[in-house]
Amino acid sequence: MITVVSGLPRSGTSLMMQMISAGGMPVLTDGLRSADDNNPKGYLEWEAAKSLPKNPELIAGAEGKVVKVISVLLLSLPKGYEYRVVFMRRPLEEIVASQDKMLQRLGKEVPPASNESVFAAFQQHLVKVKTWLAQRSDVSVLYVDYSAVLQNPREEASRISEFLGQSFDVDAMAKQVEQSLHREKAKT
């Protein structure tokens, strides 16, 4: 079985990787992208995931581990494996705000696209991914709301442990959640 953490960028995928790792599952990561101001606890990424569209066989290295594969790359997962996907969801307003802040912290210009067009593109993409996930008999998916993880970390950790069929250390998973890192919030 291959465990995949996915979602849009800035949706909480790094936090989920940290939680599953703390729970006891080995992580497929190369350590190339280190912690920074945008993600003080690290990214836990695997650079080779970006080449899955051309080299889908690389996913074999994730057997028995958890790997981060952003949502746009999920559609490149080849058949022949059993996948358990933990898909992170976060309000689009927070995702865009977080991406904009990340670009600012990196000293890069924030693209001038309107939020409405960005939201529409993200929503269309998410519908496509959700449809694809539902059509794959070799993929089981658990949708996890970022806000639920922040509000009830132990409960969500238990839910993830049960979904993955593992006896994780749910207390260690819950301790990965730091409220102070939830810097971009949806406006209410």
Secondary structure by P-SEA (a helix, b strand, c coil): cbbbbbcccccaaaaaaaaaaaacccccccccccccccccccccccccccccccccccccccccbbbbbcccccccccccbbbbbbbbbccaaaaaaaaaaaaaaaccccccccaaaaaaaaaaaaaaaaaaaaacccbbbbbbbaaaaaacaaaaaaaaaaaaccccaaaaaaaccccccccccccc
